[in-house]
Amino acid sequence: MGDVEVHALREVSFVVEARDFVAVMGSSGSGKSTLMNIIGCLDRPTSGSYHLDGQEVSRLDRAELAHVRNRTLGFVFQSFNLLSRTSALENVELPLVYAGTPRRERHRRAQKALERVGLGQRMGHHPNQMSGGQQQRVAIARALVAEPRLILADEPTGNLDSRTSVEILALFQELGAAGITVLLVTHEPDIAAYASRVVVMRDGRVKSDTRQAGRDAAQDLASGTLAGEEPPS
């Protein structure tokens, strides 16, 4: 910034284990978005190293990083990023179109991904025919269709109400139980309460890194008690 050198991240070092559900928290400017971009192979660190699924990826070129993203990572965003004039099925198929997957195979895999997130009956619907929670489920199915090892979710509940947010968190917990690692960025402690580990960023550094017994989202949905809410009388 002009003559001032700003370190978005410095001395950040941690390991995310397979099947983990990690919440990264921090205020605006804390470095969490830069951290997410590096973990997602969208940015490269100026120093240090990053091993993803056993491979050192911090010095790969753009084409190699794109290959790693397509093979290993799935992305979920706050704004859903769905194509408005295409069906749920076609939205989910999109990563496979870019990967050159044959039409019949990508249709089968997209259908399976939508069924996995509970939208088997909504495959032909367009985003404007769906609720916010359903649109986010389509986005999660799109992230799952390439069978990633790691899901990166950037404020995935930011546009959702409390109950729908917990429904999405229940889905993430199910994915973790099925062997998929989830790393979620959030500003909200109530959302981070469902993770099994919380990493707090401040001024580009890891302020704290804590294991916890995350709340059971499915149980909270069944009981009607959500994080940050009083039990029903």
N, C-alpha and C positions, 0 to 999 in steps of 0.2 A: 504494500500500500504506500505508493510514493517512495520515500527513502526508508520507510519503516518495514522491517522484516517481521512477518507474523507467522508463528509456528502453529499451524492448525492442530497438529498432534506432536507430542514429544514424549519419548520414553514410555510408549505404550507397549505393554507386553502381556499377553495372556493366551491361554489355550482354550478352545471350545471343543468339548468332547462330542463324539457321535451321539445322536439321540437327545442332546441337551436342548432345553428351552431357555434361552437367555434374553433378558430384557436389558437394553442399553438406555440409560436415562441421562438427562443433562439439560441445562438451560440453553437457549439460543446462543450459538457461538462457542459452545463447550467442546466441539470437535466430533460430536457423534455422527453427523452427516458425512464428514470426511472419512471417519472410521468405516461407516457403512459402505461408502464408495470404494474404499480400498479392499474391504472384505469381498465386495461384489465384483471385483476385477474391472471396475469402471475408472478408477484412478490408480496410479502407481506411487508408492512411497519414494521420497527422495533419498532415503537411507533406510537401513534395516532390511529385514526379510519377512516374507509372508508365505507360509506353506498351507496349501489348500488340498485336502484329501491326499496328503503325502507328497505333493508336488510343489517345488519352489516356483511361485508365479510372479514375484514382484518385478522381475526383469523381462518378462515376456513382451513381445510386440503386440500391436493392436489385434492383428489377425489371430494370434495365438490366444490372447485373452478372450476374444470372442468365442473361440472354440471351447475354452474352459467354461465360460459362462453357459453356453448351450448344453454342455455335457453334465455340469455339476450343480448349477444354481437355478433357483426359481425366485422371481421377484413379485412382491405384492405391495401396492402403494395406497395411500390415503384416498386418492381421487379415482380409484378403480382403473382408469385408462382403458376403457372398453370402446370399441368402435360402435358408434350409435346405430348405424344402418345395417349391421350384420347380426345374425342370431347368436345366442349363447354358444352353440356348437361351433360356429365359424370363428368366434372370438377365441375359443379355447384351442382350436386347430392352428391358429396363426403361427406359434413358434415352430410347429412341425412343417408348415409351409416353407418357412425360411430355412429349415434344416433339410429340405428336399425329400421329406417322407412321402411315400406314395399315398394317393388320395384315400384308398380304402383303409389303409393302416392308420392314417391320421384320424379318419372318421371314427374308427373303432376305439382308438386311444382317447380321443376327446370325449366320446360318449362314456367311457369308463370313468374318466376324471370327473365329469359332471355327476355321475351317479355316486361317486365317492363323497362328494360334498352335498349330497341330498337334493340335487336338481335334475334328476333323471326325467321328470315330467315337464321340465321347462326348457328343453334344449332348443326348441324353435322360437322361443321368445326373444325379443330385442331388449336391450337395456332399459328403454323407456317403459317397458311393460313389467318391470321388476322393481321390487323395493331395494333400498340401499343395501340391506343385508344380503339379498339375493345377488345383487351385482358384485358385492365383494366375494361371495362364494364362487361366482363365475371367474373372477380374477384369481382366486386361489386355485381353481381347477386349471386355469391357464398356466399357472406357475408349476402345477404338478404334472402336466401332460408329458413333459420331457423326462420325467422320472428323476428329479434332482436329488442330490444328497443333502443339500442345504437350502432352506427357504429364508430369504431376507425380506422382512416386512417393515416398511417405513410408515409409522403412524397408521396402521391398517384399520384402526377403529375410530379415527379422528372425525369421520363424518357419520357415525352411527350412534343410535341411542344406547342406553346402558344395557338393556337386555340383549339387543342384537350384538353388541360388543362382546358380551360373555358367550354368546352362541359361536362367534368367530373364534374366540379363545378356546372354547371347547373343541373346535375343529383342529386348532393348532396342537392341542394336547393329544388328540387322537393321532395326528400325524407323527408326533414324537414317539408315541407308543408303538407306531408302525415302523420306526427306525429312521425317520427324517429329522434332521437337526433344524431347529427354528431359532433365528436371531431376530428380535423385534426391537425397533426403536420407538420409544413413547415418552411423552412428557408426564403421563399420568401415573401416580403411585397405585391407584386402584387397578390399572391394567397390569402393571408390573407385578402385582400381588399374585398373579396366576403363573408367573414364570418360576422355574426351579433355581434360577440364578439371576442376580441383578448387578449390572456393572454401571456405576455412576461416573460420568465424565465431568471434569471441570477444568477450564483453561487448557484444553488439549491433553490433559493427563487423566489417568484412571484414579479417581478419588477413592473409590471403594469397590470391592468385588466380593459379593456375599452370596453364599448358598442359602436357600430357604426351602421350606416345605410349601410349595405353591398351592394356592387354593384350587380345589377341584371344581372346574367350571361346570361340568355336567351335574355335579351334586348341587351346586348353587342354583342352576336353572331348575332342577327338580324341586328344590325347597322354596324357591322364590326369593332367596336371600343373595343379593349380589354384593360384591366388594364395595365398601363405602356406604352401604345401606344398613339400616336397622332391620332385625328380623321382623317378619310380619306378625302382628298381634293376633 
